[in-house]
Every structure is written in structure tokens, then in C-alpha cells.
Amino acid sequence: NLGNYQQCIKEGQRLKATDPKVLLEKDFYVWRSYLAQKKYKVVLEEKLPEELSCIKVLAEYLSIPSKK
């Protein structure tokens, strides 16, 4: 279902994977879902792995209204 970001977050929180690549991909979709919901502060307050630093940069950019 397109746009069902809350469901994506819930699914990601329930996922019990051990493969680091799967976990990284899951985290990417979860944090990207928070951004889609305009919950920038949630992302900015979290310590994300270096591989997901692009998500934090995007959150910083989107959180400044004049930059949109």
C-alpha cells in the first residue's frame, strides 16, 4: 500500500533479522518513513549508523521550512 508509512515503521520494529545488510535496509525504510510523516525531530535525535547519514542530512534539510 503506497503511503502506508506507519505500517512500514511497525513492520520494521517487529522484524527480527540478524543479517547486517537486512538490518541496514530495514533501518533505511523505517527512518525514511519517519521523514515521509514529517517527523524530522525523531530522526535528528537518533544516532544513526554512518551508512544512514544521508537520512539525517535529508531530515536537517527538510526541517528548515525556507529550504523546501
mmCIF file of the N, C-alpha and C atoms, coordinates in Angstrom:
data_MODEL
# 
_entry.id   MODEL 
# 
loop_
_atom_site.group_PDB 
_atom_site.id 
_atom_site.type_symbol 
_atom_site.label_atom_id 
_atom_site.label_alt_id 
_atom_site.label_comp_id 
_atom_site.label_asym_id 
_atom_site.label_entity_id 
_atom_site.label_seq_id 
_atom_site.pdbx_PDB_ins_code 
_atom_site.Cartn_x 
_atom_site.Cartn_y 
_atom_site.Cartn_z 
_atom_site.occupancy 
_atom_site.B_iso_or_equiv 
_atom_site.pdbx_formal_charge 
_atom_site.auth_seq_id 
_atom_site.auth_comp_id 
_atom_site.auth_asym_id 
_atom_site.auth_atom_id 
_atom_site.pdbx_PDB_model_num 
ATOM 1   N N  . ASN A 1 1  ? 0.841  -1.181  0.000  1.00 0.00 ? 1  ASN A N  1 
ATOM 2   C CA . ASN A 1 1  ? 0.000  0.000   0.000  1.00 0.00 ? 1  ASN A CA 1 
ATOM 3   C C  . ASN A 1 1  ? 0.885  1.242   0.000  1.00 0.00 ? 1  ASN A C  1 
ATOM 4   N N  . LEU A 1 2  ? 0.787  2.054   -1.035 1.00 0.00 ? 2  LEU A N  1 
ATOM 5   C CA . LEU A 1 2  ? 1.585  3.268   -1.121 1.00 0.00 ? 2  LEU A CA 1 
ATOM 6   C C  . LEU A 1 2  ? 1.192  4.256   -0.037 1.00 0.00 ? 2  LEU A C  1 
ATOM 7   N N  . GLY A 1 3  ? 2.196  4.836   0.601  1.00 0.00 ? 3  GLY A N  1 
ATOM 8   C CA . GLY A 1 3  ? 1.938  5.852   1.597  1.00 0.00 ? 3  GLY A CA 1 
ATOM 9   C C  . GLY A 1 3  ? 1.603  5.330   2.975  1.00 0.00 ? 3  GLY A C  1 
ATOM 10  N N  . ASN A 1 4  ? 1.698  4.042   3.185  1.00 0.00 ? 4  ASN A N  1 
ATOM 11  C CA . ASN A 1 4  ? 1.378  3.476   4.493  1.00 0.00 ? 4  ASN A CA 1 
ATOM 12  C C  . ASN A 1 4  ? 2.646  3.443   5.352  1.00 0.00 ? 4  ASN A C  1 
ATOM 13  N N  . TYR A 1 5  ? 3.123  4.631   5.695  1.00 0.00 ? 5  TYR A N  1 
ATOM 14  C CA . TYR A 1 5  ? 4.405  4.760   6.387  1.00 0.00 ? 5  TYR A CA 1 
ATOM 15  C C  . TYR A 1 5  ? 4.361  4.223   7.810  1.00 0.00 ? 5  TYR A C  1 
ATOM 16  N N  . GLN A 1 6  ? 3.260  4.412   8.507  1.00 0.00 ? 6  GLN A N  1 
ATOM 17  C CA . GLN A 1 6  ? 3.164  3.907   9.876  1.00 0.00 ? 6  GLN A CA 1 
ATOM 18  C C  . GLN A 1 6  ? 3.253  2.385   9.896  1.00 0.00 ? 6  GLN A C  1 
ATOM 19  N N  . GLN A 1 7  ? 2.652  1.743   8.917  1.00 0.00 ? 7  GLN A N  1 
ATOM 20  C CA . GLN A 1 7  ? 2.734  0.284   8.826  1.00 0.00 ? 7  GLN A CA 1 
ATOM 21  C C  . GLN A 1 7  ? 4.175  -0.154  8.570  1.00 0.00 ? 7  GLN A C  1 
ATOM 22  N N  . CYS A 1 8  ? 4.884  0.575   7.754  1.00 0.00 ? 8  CYS A N  1 
ATOM 23  C CA . CYS A 1 8  ? 6.292  0.275   7.482  1.00 0.00 ? 8  CYS A CA 1 
ATOM 24  C C  . CYS A 1 8  ? 7.110  0.369   8.766  1.00 0.00 ? 8  CYS A C  1 
ATOM 25  N N  . ILE A 1 9  ? 6.854  1.381   9.569  1.00 0.00 ? 9  ILE A N  1 
ATOM 26  C CA . ILE A 1 9  ? 7.566  1.549   10.840 1.00 0.00 ? 9  ILE A CA 1 
ATOM 27  C C  . ILE A 1 9  ? 7.259  0.382   11.770 1.00 0.00 ? 9  ILE A C  1 
ATOM 28  N N  . LYS A 1 10 ? 5.991  0.014   11.867 1.00 0.00 ? 10 LYS A N  1 
ATOM 29  C CA . LYS A 1 10 ? 5.604  -1.105  12.734 1.00 0.00 ? 10 LYS A CA 1 
ATOM 30  C C  . LYS A 1 10 ? 6.253  -2.411  12.288 1.00 0.00 ? 10 LYS A C  1 
ATOM 31  N N  . GLU A 1 11 ? 6.223  -2.659  10.984 1.00 0.00 ? 11 GLU A N  1 
ATOM 32  C CA . GLU A 1 11 ? 6.836  -3.885  10.450 1.00 0.00 ? 11 GLU A CA 1 
ATOM 33  C C  . GLU A 1 11 ? 8.336  -3.897  10.743 1.00 0.00 ? 11 GLU A C  1 
ATOM 34  N N  . GLY A 1 12 ? 8.975  -2.755  10.562 1.00 0.00 ? 12 GLY A N  1 
ATOM 35  C CA . GLY A 1 12 ? 10.402 -2.661  10.826 1.00 0.00 ? 12 GLY A CA 1 
ATOM 36  C C  . GLY A 1 12 ? 10.747 -2.903  12.280 1.00 0.00 ? 12 GLY A C  1 
ATOM 37  N N  . GLN A 1 13 ? 9.906  -2.413  13.181 1.00 0.00 ? 13 GLN A N  1 
ATOM 38  C CA . GLN A 1 13 ? 10.152 -2.613  14.613 1.00 0.00 ? 13 GLN A CA 1 
ATOM 39  C C  . GLN A 1 13 ? 9.964  -4.067  15.014 1.00 0.00 ? 13 GLN A C  1 
ATOM 40  N N  . ARG A 1 14 ? 9.137  -4.795  14.286 1.00 0.00 ? 14 ARG A N  1 
ATOM 41  C CA . ARG A 1 14 ? 8.890  -6.206  14.601 1.00 0.00 ? 14 ARG A CA 1 
ATOM 42  C C  . ARG A 1 14 ? 9.897  -7.151  13.957 1.00 0.00 ? 14 ARG A C  1 
ATOM 43  N N  . LEU A 1 15 ? 10.575 -6.687  12.928 1.00 0.00 ? 15 LEU A N  1 
ATOM 44  C CA . LEU A 1 15 ? 11.498 -7.546  12.185 1.00 0.00 ? 15 LEU A CA 1 
ATOM 45  C C  . LEU A 1 15 ? 12.667 -7.981  13.064 1.00 0.00 ? 15 LEU A C  1 
ATOM 46  N N  . LYS A 1 16 ? 12.880 -9.271  13.131 1.00 0.00 ? 16 LYS A N  1 
ATOM 47  C CA . LYS A 1 16 ? 13.969 -9.846  13.927 1.00 0.00 ? 16 LYS A CA 1 
ATOM 48  C C  . LYS A 1 16 ? 14.974 -10.489 12.978 1.00 0.00 ? 16 LYS A C  1 
ATOM 49  N N  . ALA A 1 17 ? 15.793 -9.671  12.362 1.00 0.00 ? 17 ALA A N  1 
ATOM 50  C CA . ALA A 1 17 ? 16.799 -10.171 11.424 1.00 0.00 ? 17 ALA A CA 1 
ATOM 51  C C  . ALA A 1 17 ? 18.174 -10.123 12.076 1.00 0.00 ? 17 ALA A C  1 
ATOM 52  N N  . THR A 1 18 ? 19.070 -10.961 11.595 1.00 0.00 ? 18 THR A N  1 
ATOM 53  C CA . THR A 1 18 ? 20.440 -10.955 12.105 1.00 0.00 ? 18 THR A CA 1 
ATOM 54  C C  . THR A 1 18 ? 21.444 -10.538 11.034 1.00 0.00 ? 18 THR A C  1 
ATOM 55  N N  . ASP A 1 19 ? 21.048 -10.612 9.789  1.00 0.00 ? 19 ASP A N  1 
ATOM 56  C CA . ASP A 1 19 ? 21.931 -10.221 8.690  1.00 0.00 ? 19 ASP A CA 1 
ATOM 57  C C  . ASP A 1 19 ? 22.102 -8.695  8.702  1.00 0.00 ? 19 ASP A C  1 
ATOM 58  N N  . PRO A 1 20 ? 23.335 -8.202  8.822  1.00 0.00 ? 20 PRO A N  1 
ATOM 59  C CA . PRO A 1 20 ? 23.572 -6.756  8.878  1.00 0.00 ? 20 PRO A CA 1 
ATOM 60  C C  . PRO A 1 20 ? 23.021 -5.998  7.671  1.00 0.00 ? 20 PRO A C  1 
ATOM 61  N N  . LYS A 1 21 ? 23.069 -6.601  6.493  1.00 0.00 ? 21 LYS A N  1 
ATOM 62  C CA . LYS A 1 21 ? 22.545 -5.931  5.301  1.00 0.00 ? 21 LYS A CA 1 
ATOM 63  C C  . LYS A 1 21 ? 21.031 -5.778  5.379  1.00 0.00 ? 21 LYS A C  1 
ATOM 64  N N  . VAL A 1 22 ? 20.366 -6.794  5.887  1.00 0.00 ? 22 VAL A N  1 
ATOM 65  C CA . VAL A 1 22 ? 18.908 -6.741  6.042  1.00 0.00 ? 22 VAL A CA 1 
ATOM 66  C C  . VAL A 1 22 ? 18.545 -5.691  7.089  1.00 0.00 ? 22 VAL A C  1 
ATOM 67  N N  . LEU A 1 23 ? 19.282 -5.659  8.183  1.00 0.00 ? 23 LEU A N  1 
ATOM 68  C CA . LEU A 1 23 ? 19.018 -4.674  9.234  1.00 0.00 ? 23 LEU A CA 1 
ATOM 69  C C  . LEU A 1 23 ? 19.220 -3.250  8.728  1.00 0.00 ? 23 LEU A C  1 
ATOM 70  N N  . LEU A 1 24 ? 20.252 -3.034  7.945  1.00 0.00 ? 24 LEU A N  1 
ATOM 71  C CA . LEU A 1 24 ? 20.511 -1.710  7.394  1.00 0.00 ? 24 LEU A CA 1 
ATOM 72  C C  . LEU A 1 24 ? 19.395 -1.290  6.443  1.00 0.00 ? 24 LEU A C  1 
ATOM 73  N N  . GLU A 1 25 ? 18.960 -2.215  5.599  1.00 0.00 ? 25 GLU A N  1 
ATOM 74  C CA . GLU A 1 25 ? 17.868 -1.914  4.678  1.00 0.00 ? 25 GLU A CA 1 
ATOM 75  C C  . GLU A 1 25 ? 16.575 -1.623  5.442  1.00 0.00 ? 25 GLU A C  1 
ATOM 76  N N  . LYS A 1 26 ? 16.320 -2.402  6.484  1.00 0.00 ? 26 LYS A N  1 
ATOM 77  C CA . LYS A 1 26 ? 15.134 -2.178  7.318  1.00 0.00 ? 26 LYS A CA 1 
ATOM 78  C C  . LYS A 1 26 ? 15.192 -0.793  7.949  1.00 0.00 ? 26 LYS A C  1 
ATOM 79  N N  . ASP A 1 27 ? 16.351 -0.447  8.516  1.00 0.00 ? 27 ASP A N  1 
ATOM 80  C CA . ASP A 1 27 ? 16.511 0.866   9.143  1.00 0.00 ? 27 ASP A CA 1 
ATOM 81  C C  . ASP A 1 27 ? 16.306 1.990   8.135  1.00 0.00 ? 27 ASP A C  1 
ATOM 82  N N  . PHE A 1 28 ? 16.823 1.805   6.934  1.00 0.00 ? 28 PHE A N  1 
ATOM 83  C CA . PHE A 1 28 ? 16.643 2.818   5.898  1.00 0.00 ? 28 PHE A CA 1 
ATOM 84  C C  . PHE A 1 28 ? 15.162 3.091   5.668  1.00 0.00 ? 28 PHE A C  1 
ATOM 85  N N  . TYR A 1 29 ? 14.375 2.051   5.496  1.00 0.00 ? 29 TYR A N  1 
ATOM 86  C CA . TYR A 1 29 ? 12.946 2.228   5.224  1.00 0.00 ? 29 TYR A CA 1 
ATOM 87  C C  . TYR A 1 29 ? 12.194 2.786   6.430  1.00 0.00 ? 29 TYR A C  1 
ATOM 88  N N  . VAL A 1 30 ? 12.577 2.366   7.616  1.00 0.00 ? 30 VAL A N  1 
ATOM 89  C CA . VAL A 1 30 ? 11.917 2.882   8.823  1.00 0.00 ? 30 VAL A CA 1 
ATOM 90  C C  . VAL A 1 30 ? 12.182 4.379   8.971  1.00 0.00 ? 30 VAL A C  1 
ATOM 91  N N  . TRP A 1 31 ? 13.460 4.780   8.881  1.00 0.00 ? 31 TRP A N  1 
ATOM 92  C CA . TRP A 1 31 ? 13.783 6.202   9.061  1.00 0.00 ? 31 TRP A CA 1 
ATOM 93  C C  . TRP A 1 31 ? 13.237 7.040   7.917  1.00 0.00 ? 31 TRP A C  1 
ATOM 94  N N  . ARG A 1 32 ? 13.229 6.496   6.718  1.00 0.00 ? 32 ARG A N  1 
ATOM 95  C CA . ARG A 1 32 ? 12.662 7.223   5.583  1.00 0.00 ? 32 ARG A CA 1 
ATOM 96  C C  . ARG A 1 32 ? 11.156 7.399   5.768  1.00 0.00 ? 32 ARG A C  1 
ATOM 97  N N  . SER A 1 33 ? 10.517 6.440   6.405  1.00 0.00 ? 33 SER A N  1 
ATOM 98  C CA . SER A 1 33 ? 9.082  6.552   6.694  1.00 0.00 ? 33 SER A CA 1 
ATOM 99  C C  . SER A 1 33 ? 8.812  7.660   7.694  1.00 0.00 ? 33 SER A C  1 
ATOM 100 N N  . TYR A 1 34 ? 9.683  7.795   8.695  1.00 0.00 ? 34 TYR A N  1 
ATOM 101 C CA . TYR A 1 34 ? 9.533  8.912   9.636  1.00 0.00 ? 34 TYR A CA 1 
ATOM 102 C C  . TYR A 1 34 ? 9.629  10.249  8.897  1.00 0.00 ? 34 TYR A C  1 
ATOM 103 N N  . LEU A 1 35 ? 10.558 10.354  7.966  1.00 0.00 ? 35 LEU A N  1 
ATOM 104 C CA . LEU A 1 35 ? 10.680 11.594  7.192  1.00 0.00 ? 35 LEU A CA 1 
ATOM 105 C C  . LEU A 1 35 ? 9.430  11.843  6.361  1.00 0.00 ? 35 LEU A C  1 
ATOM 106 N N  . ALA A 1 36 ? 8.881  10.803  5.774  1.00 0.00 ? 36 ALA A N  1 
ATOM 107 C CA . ALA A 1 36 ? 7.672  10.955  4.963  1.00 0.00 ? 36 ALA A CA 1 
ATOM 108 C C  . ALA A 1 36 ? 6.500  11.453  5.806  1.00 0.00 ? 36 ALA A C  1 
ATOM 109 N N  . GLN A 1 37 ? 6.525  11.123  7.101  1.00 0.00 ? 37 GLN A N  1 
ATOM 110 C CA . GLN A 1 37 ? 5.485  11.591  8.020  1.00 0.00 ? 37 GLN A CA 1 
ATOM 111 C C  . GLN A 1 37 ? 5.824  12.958  8.616  1.00 0.00 ? 37 GLN A C  1 
ATOM 112 N N  . LYS A 1 38 ? 6.914  13.547  8.159  1.00 0.00 ? 38 LYS A N  1 
ATOM 113 C CA . LYS A 1 38 ? 7.394  14.853  8.631  1.00 0.00 ? 38 LYS A CA 1 
ATOM 114 C C  . LYS A 1 38 ? 7.777  14.830  10.107 1.00 0.00 ? 38 LYS A C  1 
ATOM 115 N N  . LYS A 1 39 ? 8.254  13.692  10.572 1.00 0.00 ? 39 LYS A N  1 
ATOM 116 C CA . LYS A 1 39 ? 8.728  13.550  11.952 1.00 0.00 ? 39 LYS A CA 1 
ATOM 117 C C  . LYS A 1 39 ? 10.250 13.700  11.956 1.00 0.00 ? 39 LYS A C  1 
ATOM 118 N N  . TYR A 1 40 ? 10.688 14.877  11.538 1.00 0.00 ? 40 TYR A N  1 
ATOM 119 C CA . TYR A 1 40 ? 12.116 15.137  11.383 1.00 0.00 ? 40 TYR A CA 1 
ATOM 120 C C  . TYR A 1 40 ? 12.865 15.060  12.702 1.00 0.00 ? 40 TYR A C  1 
ATOM 121 N N  . LYS A 1 41 ? 12.245 15.559  13.753 1.00 0.00 ? 41 LYS A N  1 
ATOM 122 C CA . LYS A 1 41 ? 12.903 15.581  15.065 1.00 0.00 ? 41 LYS A CA 1 
ATOM 123 C C  . LYS A 1 41 ? 13.237 14.168  15.545 1.00 0.00 ? 41 LYS A C  1 
ATOM 124 N N  . VAL A 1 42 ? 12.362 13.219  15.272 1.00 0.00 ? 42 VAL A N  1 
ATOM 125 C CA . VAL A 1 42 ? 12.605 11.823  15.664 1.00 0.00 ? 42 VAL A CA 1 
ATOM 126 C C  . VAL A 1 42 ? 13.903 11.334  15.025 1.00 0.00 ? 42 VAL A C  1 
ATOM 127 N N  . VAL A 1 43 ? 14.079 11.643  13.756 1.00 0.00 ? 43 VAL A N  1 
ATOM 128 C CA . VAL A 1 43 ? 15.280 11.216  13.034 1.00 0.00 ? 43 VAL A CA 1 
ATOM 129 C C  . VAL A 1 43 ? 16.504 11.976  13.531 1.00 0.00 ? 43 VAL A C  1 
ATOM 130 N N  . LEU A 1 44 ? 16.361 13.280  13.717 1.00 0.00 ? 44 LEU A N  1 
ATOM 131 C CA . LEU A 1 44 ? 17.502 14.102  14.120 1.00 0.00 ? 44 LEU A CA 1 
ATOM 132 C C  . LEU A 1 44 ? 18.012 13.755  15.511 1.00 0.00 ? 44 LEU A C  1 
ATOM 133 N N  . GLU A 1 45 ? 17.136 13.296  16.383 1.00 0.00 ? 45 GLU A N  1 
ATOM 134 C CA . GLU A 1 45 ? 17.541 12.974  17.753 1.00 0.00 ? 45 GLU A CA 1 
ATOM 135 C C  . GLU A 1 45 ? 18.159 11.583  17.871 1.00 0.00 ? 45 GLU A C  1 
ATOM 136 N N  . GLU A 1 46 ? 18.039 10.788  16.842 1.00 0.00 ? 46 GLU A N  1 
ATOM 137 C CA . GLU A 1 46 ? 18.547 9.413   16.888 1.00 0.00 ? 46 GLU A CA 1 
ATOM 138 C C  . GLU A 1 46 ? 19.986 9.356   16.379 1.00 0.00 ? 46 GLU A C  1 
ATOM 139 N N  . LYS A 1 47 ? 20.775 8.481   16.981 1.00 0.00 ? 47 LYS A N  1 
ATOM 140 C CA . LYS A 1 47 ? 22.142 8.249   16.496 1.00 0.00 ? 47 LYS A CA 1 
ATOM 141 C C  . LYS A 1 47 ? 22.063 7.164   15.426 1.00 0.00 ? 47 LYS A C  1 
ATOM 142 N N  . LEU A 1 48 ? 22.205 7.588   14.185 1.00 0.00 ? 48 LEU A N  1 
ATOM 143 C CA . LEU A 1 48 ? 22.106 6.656   13.066 1.00 0.00 ? 48 LEU A CA 1 
ATOM 144 C C  . LEU A 1 48 ? 23.496 6.170   12.667 1.00 0.00 ? 48 LEU A C  1 
ATOM 145 N N  . PRO A 1 49 ? 23.572 4.953   12.136 1.00 0.00 ? 49 PRO A N  1 
ATOM 146 C CA . PRO A 1 49 ? 24.861 4.463   11.646 1.00 0.00 ? 49 PRO A CA 1 
ATOM 147 C C  . PRO A 1 49 ? 25.364 5.337   10.491 1.00 0.00 ? 49 PRO A C  1 
ATOM 148 N N  . GLU A 1 50 ? 26.652 5.324   10.291 1.00 0.00 ? 50 GLU A N  1 
ATOM 149 C CA . GLU A 1 50 ? 27.261 6.146   9.238  1.00 0.00 ? 50 GLU A CA 1 
ATOM 150 C C  . GLU A 1 50 ? 26.638 5.885   7.870  1.00 0.00 ? 50 GLU A C  1 
ATOM 151 N N  . GLU A 1 51 ? 26.270 4.649   7.613  1.00 0.00 ? 51 GLU A N  1 
ATOM 152 C CA . GLU A 1 51 ? 25.675 4.302   6.320  1.00 0.00 ? 51 GLU A CA 1 
ATOM 153 C C  . GLU A 1 51 ? 24.348 5.017   6.075  1.00 0.00 ? 51 GLU A C  1 
ATOM 154 N N  . LEU A 1 52 ? 23.712 5.471   7.147  1.00 0.00 ? 52 LEU A N  1 
ATOM 155 C CA . LEU A 1 52 ? 22.423 6.154   7.017  1.00 0.00 ? 52 LEU A CA 1 
ATOM 156 C C  . LEU A 1 52 ? 22.539 7.657   7.259  1.00 0.00 ? 52 LEU A C  1 
ATOM 157 N N  . SER A 1 53 ? 23.745 8.183   7.187  1.00 0.00 ? 53 SER A N  1 
ATOM 158 C CA . SER A 1 53 ? 23.937 9.613   7.427  1.00 0.00 ? 53 SER A CA 1 
ATOM 159 C C  . SER A 1 53 ? 23.158 10.458  6.417  1.00 0.00 ? 53 SER A C  1 
ATOM 160 N N  . CYS A 1 54 ? 22.920 9.917   5.233  1.00 0.00 ? 54 CYS A N  1 
ATOM 161 C CA . CYS A 1 54 ? 22.143 10.649  4.231  1.00 0.00 ? 54 CYS A CA 1 
ATOM 162 C C  . CYS A 1 54 ? 20.720 10.916  4.718  1.00 0.00 ? 54 CYS A C  1 
ATOM 163 N N  . ILE A 1 55 ? 20.174 10.014  5.514  1.00 0.00 ? 55 ILE A N  1 
ATOM 164 C CA . ILE A 1 55 ? 18.821 10.199  6.056  1.00 0.00 ? 55 ILE A CA 1 
ATOM 165 C C  . ILE A 1 55 ? 18.808 11.389  7.013  1.00 0.00 ? 55 ILE A C  1 
ATOM 166 N N  . LYS A 1 56 ? 19.851 11.489  7.837  1.00 0.00 ? 56 LYS A N  1 
ATOM 167 C CA . LYS A 1 56 ? 19.933 12.595  8.787  1.00 0.00 ? 56 LYS A CA 1 
ATOM 168 C C  . LYS A 1 56 ? 20.120 13.926  8.049  1.00 0.00 ? 56 LYS A C  1 
ATOM 169 N N  . VAL A 1 57 ? 20.927 13.935  7.013  1.00 0.00 ? 57 VAL A N  1 
ATOM 170 C CA . VAL A 1 57 ? 21.122 15.152  6.219  1.00 0.00 ? 57 VAL A CA 1 
ATOM 171 C C  . VAL A 1 57 ? 19.798 15.578  5.586  1.00 0.00 ? 57 VAL A C  1 
ATOM 172 N N  . LEU A 1 58 ? 19.062 14.622  5.064  1.00 0.00 ? 58 LEU A N  1 
ATOM 173 C CA . LEU A 1 58 ? 17.758 14.931  4.478  1.00 0.00 ? 58 LEU A CA 1 
ATOM 174 C C  . LEU A 1 58 ? 16.802 15.468  5.539  1.00 0.00 ? 58 LEU A C  1 
ATOM 175 N N  . ALA A 1 59 ? 16.829 14.904  6.740  1.00 0.00 ? 59 ALA A N  1 
ATOM 176 C CA . ALA A 1 59 ? 15.981 15.390  7.835  1.00 0.00 ? 59 ALA A CA 1 
ATOM 177 C C  . ALA A 1 59 ? 16.334 16.832  8.189  1.00 0.00 ? 59 ALA A C  1 
ATOM 178 N N  . GLU A 1 60 ? 17.615 17.136  8.237  1.00 0.00 ? 60 GLU A N  1 
ATOM 179 C CA . GLU A 1 60 ? 18.043 18.512  8.526  1.00 0.00 ? 60 GLU A CA 1 
ATOM 180 C C  . GLU A 1 60 ? 17.537 19.461  7.448  1.00 0.00 ? 60 GLU A C  1 
ATOM 181 N N  . TYR A 1 61 ? 17.682 19.055  6.215  1.00 0.00 ? 61 TYR A N  1 
ATOM 182 C CA . TYR A 1 61 ? 17.236 19.880  5.095  1.00 0.00 ? 61 TYR A CA 1 
ATOM 183 C C  . TYR A 1 61 ? 15.724 20.108  5.139  1.00 0.00 ? 61 TYR A C  1 
ATOM 184 N N  . LEU A 1 62 ? 14.975 19.041  5.331  1.00 0.00 ? 62 LEU A N  1 
ATOM 185 C CA . LEU A 1 62 ? 13.512 19.144  5.319  1.00 0.00 ? 62 LEU A CA 1 
ATOM 186 C C  . LEU A 1 62 ? 12.955 19.866  6.539  1.00 0.00 ? 62 LEU A C  1 
ATOM 187 N N  . SER A 1 63 ? 13.706 19.889  7.630  1.00 0.00 ? 63 SER A N  1 
ATOM 188 C CA . SER A 1 63 ? 13.201 20.518  8.859  1.00 0.00 ? 63 SER A CA 1 
ATOM 189 C C  . SER A 1 63 ? 13.283 22.041  8.818  1.00 0.00 ? 63 SER A C  1 
ATOM 190 N N  . ILE A 1 64 ? 13.970 22.589  7.827  1.00 0.00 ? 64 ILE A N  1 
ATOM 191 C CA . ILE A 1 64 ? 14.080 24.043  7.689  1.00 0.00 ? 64 ILE A CA 1 
ATOM 192 C C  . ILE A 1 64 ? 13.086 24.485  6.619  1.00 0.00 ? 64 ILE A C  1 
ATOM 193 N N  . PRO A 1 65 ? 11.992 25.126  7.038  1.00 0.00 ? 65 PRO A N  1 
ATOM 194 C CA . PRO A 1 65 ? 10.919 25.468  6.088  1.00 0.00 ? 65 PRO A CA 1 
ATOM 195 C C  . PRO A 1 65 ? 11.386 26.265  4.871  1.00 0.00 ? 65 PRO A C  1 
ATOM 196 N N  . SER A 1 66 ? 12.316 27.181  5.040  1.00 0.00 ? 66 SER A N  1 
ATOM 197 C CA . SER A 1 66 ? 12.747 28.014  3.915  1.00 0.00 ? 66 SER A CA 1 
ATOM 198 C C  . SER A 1 66 ? 13.549 27.234  2.879  1.00 0.00 ? 66 SER A C  1 
ATOM 199 N N  . LYS A 1 67 ? 14.000 26.031  3.224  1.00 0.00 ? 67 LYS A N  1 
ATOM 200 C CA . LYS A 1 67 ? 14.805 25.219  2.304  1.00 0.00 ? 67 LYS A CA 1 
ATOM 201 C C  . LYS A 1 67 ? 13.943 24.324  1.411  1.00 0.00 ? 67 LYS A C  1 
ATOM 202 N N  . LYS A 1 68 ? 12.670 24.249  1.661  1.00 0.00 ? 68 LYS A N  1 
ATOM 203 C CA . LYS A 1 68 ? 11.805 23.332  0.905  1.00 0.00 ? 68 LYS A CA 1 
ATOM 204 C C  . LYS A 1 68 ? 11.431 23.915  -0.436 1.00 0.00 ? 68 LYS A C  1 
# 
